[in-house]
Amino acid sequence: MAETMNQNIPLLPLRGLLVYPTMVMHLDVGRDRSVAAIEHAMVEDSSIFLCAQKELSISEPKPEDIYSVGTVAKINQMLKLPNGTIRILVEGLYRAELKEFTNQEDYFAVSFEQLQETHGEKNEDEALMRNLLNQFEQYIKVSKKVSDETLASVKDMNAAGHLADIVASHLPLKIKEKQEILEIANVSERLKHVIEIIGNEREVLQLEKKIGLQVKQSMERTQKEYYLREQMKAIQNELGDKDGKSGEVAELKERIEQANMPERIEAVAYKELGRYEKIPSTSAESSVIRNYIDWLIMLPWIEQTEDNLNIPRAENILNADHYGLEKVKERILEYLAVQKLTNSVKGPILCLVGPPGVGKTSLAKSIATSMNRNFVRISLGGVRDEAEIRGHRRTYVGAMPGRIIQGMKKAETINPVFLLDEIDKMASDFRGDPSAAMLEVLDPEQNSTFSDHFIEETYDLSNVMFVATANNMATIPGPLLDRMEVITIAGYTEVEKLHISQAHLLPKQMKENGLKKSHLQVREAALLKLIRRYTREAGVRGLERQLAALCRKAAKVVVSEDKKRVVVTEKKLEELLGRPKYRYGQAEEEDQIGAATGLAYTAAGGDTLSIEVSLYPGKGKLTLTGKLGDVMKESAQAAFSYIRARAKELNIDPRFHENNDIHIHVPEGATPKDGPSAGITIATALVSALTGRPVRKEVGMTGEITLRGRVLPIGGLKEKSLSAHRAGLTTVIMPADNNKDLEDIPDSVREGLTYIPVKHLDEVLKHALVEEK
């Protein structure tokens, strides 16, 4: 160290540069602080302290961001450029160490001490200089990035310290490494350090040359693309880098080992992996093989969940999720009980058939929850290609496995509950028949060896519990239907809809619409009116939509009118939702001649059906109106034929058809009507019109009639009873063979109705017509 120099010399921070003593260099300066420092230096004695920044990215360095050792330099020239920057020519004078910042406002000014160079033995320095020159000459020959003129100028140098600095400035070093050389005041140590660095650089250059030679030899046998690939491979080998395709193959191998595949599948995977490793990445087949291996790895082969076949728990879950549907839930519990006893899922495939909105899909989810199994659903609606089920062969572009294998991948276990939604809506065309492909899937004797065209290897589906849903059983092909056990869900009764609304739908919609219990109260009578007059369906989707509309209207009232509570009565319901959309049948107010009330079963539940008969002079022509189906027309013909055959016993003029035309009409003529169960109702209305005896207003009836007057059983007695109860009827005439169905009718409905089982039309007339006076 020597004497303290100028206490207030400007400092210029250098970004990405470093100036050694005796070096002459042009610098372009644009930062405001740096420009101010240069201007101040030019006013004084043109001296400036050059220090490098520690981080290149910092645009406004602070004192701690600047190295403490730098070079004091002299500004020989200054030129202002058109773009606003200043170009200066500086000459490095000597090393110096920064001691203190004396100014940090417009520019940095510092005090410093000069670093005096120290020398070792003269002979040692001379030997180190010769070694350095020799190493530098060898480096230039390998590098070819430094000119021969530079080497000649370096050889003429006598100062050892100056030589080390000049050689270091020509090496491709980072700023941090150059700074280390700058901070070494001892000349011998500095020479040794530069010799070590230049030796390392020569090794790196020789390694590059070696790699270049390897690639050049390969390039002689192939095209440029192959050359680039080999160059990358050579670099990876030298660096020990495994991120290329070899690394990808190693990763796939590890995933195959962890996939717990059966031995035969694992052998296939390893075989395909060997092919993948040999095929170039640019080959189209490479991506196909990679996709295939990924599918083999991602498919579950042995993973499964442990079944929880606790019947009381399953019953509680089903009851919590679904109200009513007792027969359906009973069948599901029986199914689970058999699974528990046999410890096997082989058995009938359940097919839930019913109108939309009755809860078929949610029932399947409840089964999965109750059994503690994963749930997966695929929709078969509109599927018309066999490959959608069995997959595409891998020879096709964009080949994929079928829906079944895709579903198993989503399930992640080999024993999920697998829902085949809308199985009745599959179609077939020139691409194949997907329902035929489903035969293997749903056959417990065959699905243990299910074959997908993409996977090719057999896959075991025997542990899967398949549940199918359909709206219309008639459109399911016979062989497919034969493999399934059909459970019919006819729909919900009014009582069940009322309970579902109160317990589930209304609380759900109130929550979704931001209403609290204190905000909205819906009276039971209003709910019943909403069910009867604003919806007509077997399920509850339309009901939920109407409840959502009701909640939105109530929310608007609460917010806009600042009401704390909205009470919905029957009258208030019409204010909020508008006039009713539907009407339902009601009992006649008086006994009518030629008009009988029938009970009908529709897709939206039960309803009453008024059948009217009119006589007028004519020649026995029978006219049927009301948009009747073929079966219903035939029932009317059968009733008419029976009455003609039994005219005397019924106290009817045997020649009535010669003098009268008969018109049978069923109101609501725009609504299609069909089915045989209106037979006894038509016969009763005919007899009433021909005899003049009124039909009792409180009586509703249902039953099929034969030509001999026998009354045959019908379906939907539960729904028909509900419609009778709703319409205010008190007596229901029904076929005697339907006695077994009475237990399905809710107690509250059965207690309010008198059921009269009949076997013959004579019994029907006895109870339906008012006695003759």
PESULZI-V101086 format. One record per backbone hydrogen bond with DSSP energy under -1.0 kcal/mol. CO is the residue of the C=O (numbers start at 1). NH is the residue of the N-H. Records with the same first field share a line. If there is no record, write none. Layout:
# PESULZI-V101086
CO->NH + NH
This chain:
# PESULZI-V101086
9->110
10->49
12->51
14->53
20->23
23->92
25->90
27->88
29->86
31->35
32->36
33->37
34->38
35->39
36->40
37->41
38->42
39->43
40->44
41->46
46->75
48->73
49->12
50->71
51->14
52->67
62->65
63->66
65->54
68->98
70->96
71->50
72->93 + 94
73->48
74->91
77->89
79->87
81->84
85->81
86->29
87->79
88->27
89->76 + 77
90->25
91->74
92->22
94->72
95->115
96->70
97->113
100->111
103->109
108->11
109->102 + 103
110->9
111->99 + 100
112->5
113->97
118->187
121->125
122->126
123->127
124->128
125->129
126->130
127->131
128->132
129->133
130->134
131->135
132->136
133->137
134->138
135->139
136->140
137->141
138->142
139->143
140->144
147->151
148->152
149->153
150->154
151->155
154->157
159->163
160->164
161->165
162->166
163->167
164->168
165->169
167->170
168->171
171->173
174->178
175->179
176->180
177->181
178->182
179->183
181->184
185->118
186->190
187->191
188->192
189->193
190->194
191->195
192->196
193->197
194->198
195->199
196->200
197->201
198->202
199->203
200->204
201->205
202->206
203->207
204->208
205->209
206->210
207->211
208->212
209->213
210->214
211->215
212->216
213->217
214->218
215->219
216->220
218->221
223->227
224->228
225->229
226->230
227->231
228->232
229->233
230->234
231->235
232->236
233->237
234->238
235->239
236->240 + 241
244->248
245->249
246->250
247->251
248->252
249->253
250->254
251->255
252->256
253->257
254->258
262->266
263->267
264->268
265->269
266->270
267->271
268->272
269->273
270->274
271->275
272->276
273->277
274->278
275->279
280->283
284->288
285->289
286->290
287->291
288->292
289->293
290->294
291->295
292->296
293->297
294->298
295->299
303->414
310->314
311->315
312->316
313->317
314->318
315->319
316->320
317->321
318->322
325->329
326->330
327->331
328->332
329->333
330->334
331->335
332->336
333->337
334->338
335->339
336->340
337->341
338->342
339->343
349->485
350->468
351->487
352->470
353->489
355->358
357->540
359->363
360->364
361->365
362->366
363->367
364->368
365->369
366->370
367->371
368->373
371->308
374->417
376->419
378->421
380->383
383->427
385->388
386->389 + 390
387->391
388->403
390->453
393->396
396->399
400->392
402->406
403->407
404->408
405->409
406->410
407->411
408->412
416->465
417->376
418->467
419->378
420->469
421->380
422->425
425->382
429->432
432->429
433->437
434->438
438->442
443->446 + 447
446->449
447->461
450->459
452->456
455->457
459->450
461->464
465->418
467->420
468->352
469->423
470->354
473->476
477->481
478->482
481->484
483->349
485->351
487->353
493->497
494->498
495->499
496->500
497->501
498->502
499->503
500->504 + 505
501->506
504->508
505->509
506->510
507->511
508->512
509->513
510->515
511->514
516->519 + 520
519->566
521->568
523->527
524->528
525->529
526->530
527->531
528->532
529->533
530->534
533->581 + 582
538->492
540->544
541->545
542->546
543->547
544->548
545->549
546->550
547->551
548->552
549->553
550->554
551->555
552->556
553->557
554->558
555->559
556->560
557->561
566->521
568->523
569->573
570->574
571->575
572->576
573->577
574->578
592->695
594->613
596->611
597->701
598->609
600->607
602->605
605->602
607->600
609->598
611->596
612->665
614->663
616->661
621->662
623->664
625->666
627->673
629->633
630->634
631->635
632->636
633->637
634->638
635->639
636->640
637->641
638->642
639->643
640->644
641->645
642->646
646->650
647->652
648->651
653->656
655->658
656->660
659->618
661->616
662->623
663->614
664->625
665->612
668->671
673->629
676->679
677->703
678->682
679->683
680->684
681->685
682->686
683->687
684->688
685->689
686->690
687->691
688->692
694->770
695->592
696->699
698->730 + 731
700->733
701->599
703->680
704->712
706->709
709->761
710->706
712->704
716->720
717->721
718->722
719->723
720->724
721->725
722->726
723->727
724->729
727->587
730->754
731->700
732->756
733->702
734->758
735->738
736->739
738->741
739->742
741->744
742->745
746->750
747->751
754->732
756->734
758->736
759->711
760->764
761->765
762->766
763->767
764->768
765->769
768->696
